[in-house]
């Protein structure tokens, strides 16, 4: 899949990589430069440079693209040469980092060539890029299986606010992804404004292209201009003054809010199904070493569910996950024996090993291609094959399919991570391919239950004994914390949390179950003492329940530009019991609160029983989209919940 803005160019500060990815710079024939002295500027660029571009004109931009041009020359076998010309002016201090560029390509199937690159100073001086400023990086050099993925990197000299960066490069395919098929995606719109965007495809006359445009700004035509040139046909999309996408937390993926165009020569999904089946057919086959491990793991187990859990836990724990999205490392997995021996793999490799182990145990298992929540959900009626960024596993059960994500290292086998839930998927089962949908788990499957027993002393100090039970994504987060942090880091982190409770609060003791025992639910418990916690006002002692804060992400702003995305249902429950301090009586208990809307429901109440006060608070959050037009009501309800957590219990001295 080729995508100038989304995949090929990696913007500064957008990639999180492992420590080993910083090393291994090697010049290679698969990425080259033939930097030319371009002399004067193209007339089009010269004209665009006359457009006033300043911080005042674009206060929310880092850079302003004068030109974003992509030209695809497509050959009958599906190969293409992609020529990219980008010119942008830096309008902020942060924008200077855009002078560092990376072009991603697969060295096995592609070559990348930088034609020229230069900086144009605010005074109009052209500073060319030097040859020694260009490097070929092997970012996944620690993992030989993924060393084909390269990045051609270069850093433009003399970049300041007001400077313009101008460069052009070509990525040539040595072989098509699959024979006779061309696919592409182009983002007309991105995080910075663009004065002129041009996307052109030059294809064989007899190659029929289908396209789908999403989210065009008002007044923008989505149809290309089509012209014939002998045995070639050109499709041209050209737009001016494209507004930028302003970032916002908890927003939908870019494909659902930015103007983008999908193009394919594929007339149906069948061709993709056939191609990928050929890629995976011989991969999930168990060798003697895998068979021995399966026998060892399942020897004492009788039920199918127990066997699935044991094999899933083995793969997710023992096979190190290499976070490489589909596309960068290709769609062809490594064979199961190689993954088993290496003890590492990306999503499709881990899925391959898990499928091989499950099948060897007599359990039918299938590959599943899925677009996670970081991508647009699957478009079934448009056969664009590279909508997927992840690979998981499906096992048949009486309800249809049980989905397993072997990259989810800290999740139990019975809970699918939130980023995989409620997504359209392709299941490659036996000799048929099924469009299906991953489930959306109930709120209680993703829970956080806090049980507190609080003793209030007459001097205003309190002692808290807290026990927390979690499930779903909440449980996975807890397991990850207690696994990846050292004992001293755990202790000091808990001490920081306790100190936030009240000045001088002390962590007295804490305990937790084995975070790597996935047969049992994970629990943790802490005991805390907080001196001077309660406040006195005359004969009144003021007490506020600790640790019942509930916050709603995305609800802090006055207005929203985009919908708020809630990926999964969740359930938080706080149960607390506390005594009436000796010599006091209850003067005031907060009134019950109940709030319900389409997005969440919340209830809380206090009651007295047998000389104690009991609190119950529950918040159930529902997955889905909260549109901007509903935001005001959602925010108001969220604030009401947050305020209810800050109410006080009042005790009065007995006369």
N, C-alpha and C positions, 0 to 999 in steps of 0.2 A: 504494500500500500504506500502510495506516495502522497505526501501532504506537507506542503511547504511550511506552513506556520505551525502545524500541530505535531509533526514528527521529525521532519528533516532538520529544521533549525531549532536548536535547543536554547531557549532564552536564558540569560544569566539568572541565577538563584532559583531555577525551576526544577533542577534534577537533584535528587537525594541519592547518593551513591555510597558504597562501602569504601573502607579505607584503601583497599588495594586498587580501587579505580583511579586513584590520583597518580598512579605511577605508569611506567611502561610506555613512554613516548617513543615511537619508532617510525622512521620514514619508510614508506612502502610504495611499490609501484601501483597499488590499487587505488591510491589517491595521489593526485599530482597537481602541479600548477604550471601553467605556461603564461605567467604574468606578462602582459603586454603594456607598453607605454601608450596609453590611449590618446595622449595628446589632449585635444579639446573635448569638451563634453558633448554628448548627444544633444541635438537641438531640443528634443523633448525635455531632457533634464534641465538644460539651460533655461527653458521657459518655466518649468516648475520651480526652479530656484528663485525666480522673481516673485513667487507668491509669498506674502508676508507670513512668516512662521516664528512665533515667539512664545515665551511663557505666558504672557498676557492673553494671547490668542487661544492657547490651549493649556489652561491652568491645571488640568487633571491628567495631562499626558507626560510620559517620560521622553518619548520621541514622537515625531510626526513623519509618517511614511509619505514621501513625495511620490514614489512609484513602488508598487508591488506587482511584479510581472512574472508570470509563469507560462512558458510555452512548452507544450508536450508534442513531440514528433513521434507518432505511433507507427509501428511496422506491422505487416500482416501477421507475424507470429505472436503478436502481443507485446513485444519489447517496446520500450520507448526511451527517447532521450529527453530529459527534462532540463530546460535552460531557465535559470532563475536570475532575475535582475531586481535588486532591491536598493532603494535609495531613501535615506531618512535623515532628518535633521534632529539633533539632540536639543531638547528644550528644558532639561532639568539636570541637576547634579546626578541623580540616579541614572538618567539616560546615558551617561558616559559609559556605563557597563555594557551597553549595546554595541560598543566598539569591539567587544570580544565575541566572536562568532564561532559556531560549531555546525558542521554539516554532517548529518548521520547517513551512513550507507552500509550495505552488506557487501564486503569485499569479495565474497564468493560469486555474487551475481551482478555486482555493479562496480563502476569506477566513478570517482568524483574528481573533477578538475576545476580548479579556480582559475577563471580567465583573467580577471583583474580585480583589484580592490584599491581604494584610495580614500583619503580624507580631504575634504574641501573645507578650508578654514573660513571663518566668518568674513575674512578679507578677500576671499576668492582664490587663495593659493591652493594648489593641488599637491598633496603629499602621498606618493605611491607607497604601497605595501612592499616591504622588503622580502626577498625570498626566504631568508632565515627566520621570518616571523610565522612561517607556516609549518604545522606539525600534523602528523597522522597519529591519533591516539587510539589505543586498543583499550577501551574502558573496562571490559570484562576479562582482562588478561589473566586474572587469577583462575579463570575457569576456561580451560582449553576448548570445551564444547561450544563456547559462545564467542570465540576469538575472531570470528568472521565479521562481527559488527565493529565498525570503525567510525571515528569522527575526524573529519578534516577541520582543524582548528586554526584560527588566525586572529591576530589582534591588531587593529588599525592604529597607526601612530597619530599623535597630535590631536586626539579627540577632546574637545572642550564643549561647553554649552554654546550653542550657535553653530557648531561644526556640522557638516553633512557627510555621511558615510555612503559610499557608492561602490557596489561590487556586483560581480556576475559570475555564476558558476554553472557547470553542466554535470548532471548525473546520468551516465549511460548504462543501460542494462545490457549485460552480456548474454543473459538468457531470460526468458519470460518466467514470471511466477508460475503460471500454467499456460500451456500452449494455446495461442490464438485468442487469448482473452486480455483485454485492457480494462483496468479499473483505476480510479483516482478520486481524490477528495481535495477540494480547495476551499479554504476559509477566506471569504471576501473581507470579513470583519474579524478584528481581534482586539487586544487590550489597548492599542494605540490607534489614533485616527489615521486615515489614509486619504490622500488627495486623489490618487489615481490607482485603481486596481484593474489589472488586465489578466485574464485567464484565457489561453488559446490552446486548442487541441487541433493538430493537423493529422488526420487519420486517412487510411486507405478508403477510396470511394465506396468500396463494397462492405466496409465495416460499419454496421449500424450501432450508433451510440444512443444509450438511454441516459437521461439525467433527471435529477431530483434536487430542487432548490428549497432550502428551509430558511425561515425567519428573515425574509427580505425586508429592509426598511421601507416605509411607506413611499410609494412612487417609484420604486426600483422594479424594472422588468426582469423576469427570471429567464426569459427565452434568449438563447444565443443568436447572434447573427451568423448565418451559415452561407459560405461561399464555396464554389467549386473551382479547383485548379487542376485540370487534367485528370490524373488518376487519384488525386487527393481531394479531401473535403475538409474545410476549416470551420471550426466552431469557436466563436469569439464572444466572451462575456467581458464587458468593460463598464466600470462604474467610477463616478467621481464623488468626492467629498463624503466618504463613508464614516459615519460616527463611530467612536470607540466604544468598546464594552467596558463599563466601569465595574471593577471587582466588588463582590459582596459575599459575605459569609453565608454558607448554607444555601447557595443558589443552585439551580439546575446545571447540568454539564453544558459545556460551550456549544455542543451541537444543537442544543435545544433553545439557545438564546441568540447565538451569533448567526449571521448570514453565511451559509456555506452551501457548496454544490457537490453532490455525488454524481459520478459518471461511471458507467460500465457498458461494456459491449456484450455482457452476458444476458441472454433473453429469459433464463429461468434459473432456479437454484440447482437444478439437477446436475449441471456441469460442475459446480463447486462441490456438491456432495460426492460425485465420482472422483474428483481430483483429490479431495482430502482423505477419502477412504484408501486410495492408493498410497498416500503418505503415511498412514498409521497402521496399515494392515498387518505388517509383520513385527510391529514394535512391542506390543504387550504380551510377549511370550516368555514364560518362566523357564529358566535354565535350572540345572541341579541345585545350585547354591540357593536360588530363590525358593525352590520346592522344599529344601531342607528347612529354611527359615519359616515358611508357611506351616509346615508340619509341627515345628517347635512351638510356634505361637498359638496354634489351635488345638494342640493335643488334648488338653484338659477341658475343652469347651464343647458344649453340646448344641446350643442354639445358634441359629444363623446370625441373630443380632449380636451375640457375644463375639462371634468370629469376625463380623464386619468391624465392630468396635476395636478389637485387638489389632487387626491388620491396618486399619486407619490410623490408630494411635502409633503404630510402629513407623509408618511412612512419614507422618507429620513430625514426629520427634527425632527420628534417626536420619532423615534425608534433609540436609540443609537447603533451605529455600533460597534460590538466587532470583532476586526480583527483576526479571526482564520481561517486559510486556510482549505479547504476541506481535509479530511484525519485525521487531528488532532482531530477535534471534531466529526468525523464520517460523513457519508453521509445522515443520517436521520434527517430531520428538526424537530423543535418543532412545535406543532399544532398552528395554527393562533391565537386562543384565548389566549394561553399562551404568545406568543410574544406580542400581544396587551396589555396584562396586565403587563408584565415585563417592557415593553418599552425599551427593548434592544434585540439584536440578531446578529448572524453572517450573512453572505451573503445568505445562504439558508433559514434562518429564516425570514429575511426581505423580501425575494422573496415570501415566503409562505404567509405572511400577505398581501403583495401587490396583489398577485393573488386572495386571498380570497375577498379582497375589490373590485377589478375590476370585478370579477364574480358576486358579489352581486349587482353591478351597471349595470349588463347586458352586460358586456364587456368580450369577450373571451380572456383569458390570460393563458400562459403556462410557465412552468419551462424551463430554458435554462442552460445547462452545457457548460462551456467555459474555455479553457486555455488562460489566459491573456498573454500579451507580455513578462511577466517574465518567461513563459514556452515555450517550443516548440509548434508550431502550431499543430492542430489536425491531427493525422495520421489515415486516414479513412480506409485504406486497411489492417490495423493490429488491431485486436480487443483487444487491451490493454485497460481495462476499466477505469483506474485511471490516465488518461492524464489531467484531469481537476483540476483546483485549485480555481474555482469561479462559482457562480450561479447567474444568472440574470433572467429577465422576457421578454417574447415576447408577443406582442399584434398584431393581424392581421390587416393589412390595405390594401388599393388598390394596393400598390407597393410590397406587400409580408408581411413583418413583421416590426413592430416598436419595437426596443429593448430598455429596460429600466434597468438601474443599480441602485437599491434602496440604495446601499451603497455610491453612489456618492452624498454626502451631499450638495455640492455647485454647482452642475451642473443643468442647466435647462433640462426639460424633453425631449426637442427636440435635445439634443446633447449627444451622447454616449462618455464617457471618452476615451482618446486616447488608454489606455491599453486594451480596449475592442474592438477596431475597427479592421476590416479586419482580423477576426479570424474565424476558423472553429468551429462550435458549434453543439450541439445536442438539438433539440427542442422536448419536450415531450408534444405533442398535442393530446388531446382526447385519442384515443386508438392506435395512431401510433406515431412513433418516426422519426423525420426528420433530416437528415444531412443538415446543412445550413451554411450560412456565414454572419457575421455581416458586415455592410457597412463601406466604407471608406468615410468620409465626405469631401466635397469640401473645398479648402483652406479658402474661405471667412467665412465658418462656425466656424473657429477657428482663429479669427482675433484680431488684436490690432491696432486701428486707433488713431493716436495722431494728434490733431489739435492745432497748436501753433500760437499765435499772439504776435509778439515781437516788442517792441519799443526800438530803439537804441538812446540813448541820446548823445549829443555832447561831454560829458565828458567821454564817453566810457562805461558807465553803461548801463545795459539793464533791462527791465521789461518784464516778460514772463507771459502770460495768456495761460494756457494749459488745454485742455479738452480731456480726453481719453475715447474711447468707445471700449468695448471688447466683445468677444463672445467665445463660446466653452470652451476649457481648460483655456484659458487666462482669461475669465470672471470668471470661477470657482476659480482661484487663487486669483483674486481681491476680490471676495466675501468672501473667507476664511480669507484673511488678515484683512478686515474691520469688520468681525464678531468676530474673535478669539482674536484680539488685543484690549487692553483697550484704551480709548481715549488718555491717556498720552503716551502710547506706539506707537499709530498711529502717533501722533504729532512728537515725537522724532525720529521715523523712517523716516518720511518725511523730517525732518530737516537734518538728516544724508545724505539722498539722495541729497538734495539741496546743502549741503555743498560740496559734491563731484563735483558738477557742477562747482564751482569756489570758491576760498577762500573768506570768508566774505559774501557769498550769503545768503539771508534771505528768509524764508518762510513767506509770507505776509498773505495769507489766503488759505483755502482749503475747499472743499465740496465734498460730494459723496451721491449717492442715497442709498436707503435702501437695504443693501446686502441680506436681506431675503425676498425681494419682487421679486419672480421669474416670475411674470407676465410681468415685464418690464425689458428691458436691463439695465445692470449696467453701470453707468458712474461715473467718478471722475473728479474734476477740481482743479487746483492749480494756485496760483499766486506767482511769485518769483521775487525778485529784486537782481541783482548781480552787485555790484560796481566794477569799473576797469575791466570789463569783456573783452572789446576790447583792443587790444594792438596798440601802436603807433610806427611807424617807419618813422621819418621825417614828411612829409605831408600825409602819408598813415595811414589809420585806418584799422586794421585787425580784421575781424569778422569771427567766426566759429559758424555754427548752433549748438545749444545745443541739447542734448538728441535725436540724430538720430543714435546712435551707433547700429550696427548690428553685432552680433558675431555668429559663427557657432561652436557648440559643437563638440568636437572630431577632430577639424582641427588644433590643436596647435602642434601636434607631427610631427617629420620628417617622420616617417613611421608608418604604421598600421599593426598589426598582424591579426586582425579580421575585418570583415565588420563593418561599422557604420550603426546602425539601426535607421531609422526615422519612428516612429510609426504612425504619423498623418500628414496630410497636414496642412499648416498654412499660414497666410497672415498678413504681417505687413505693415502698410501704415503710412507714416509721411507727413503731410501737414503743411506748415509754410508760414507765410507772415510777412515781416519786412520792416520797412521804411528806406529811405535813410537819414542819419543824416543831420540836417540842416548845411549848409555850405560845404557839401561834394557832390561828384558825384561818380557814380559807375566807378571804374577803371578796375575791373576784376571780372567776374563771372565764376565759374568752368564749364567746358564743360559737356555736357550730358554723362551719363554712361549707358551702357546696356550690361548685362552679362546673358547668357542663356546656360544652360547645362541640362543633364537629371535629375539633382537633385534639382536645384533651378533656378529661374530667378530673376534678379534684374535690376531695372532701376531708375535713378534719373535725375532731370533736374532743372535748375534755369531759370526764365524768369522775365522780367520787364514789368510792366503794371500800368499806372496811378500813377507814382511816388513811387511805391512799388515794392519789389522783392518777387517772389513767388517760393517756393520750393516744389517739389513732389518727394517722394522716396517710392518705393514699392519693397517688397521682398516676393516672393511666394516660399515656401519650399514644396517639394514633399515627400510623404512617400515612404519608400522602403529601400533597402540595397545598400550601397556604398561599393563595393568590394575593397580589398587592392590594386589590380592592377589599379583601377581608382582613387586611393586616391591622387596621386600627382597632377593630373589635378583639382580635386575637391578642394584641399587645395589652389592651386594657384588662382583659381577663388574666393574662400572665402576670401583670403587675399586681392584680388583686391577690393572686396566689402568693406572690413573693411577700406582699405586705402581711398576709395572714401568718407567715412563718416568723414574723417579728413581734407578735403579740406577747403580752405579759400575764403571768399569774401573780396575784397579789395576796400576801398573807398579812394578817393583822395580829398584833400581840393580844393575847387574852387579858381581859381585865380581872 
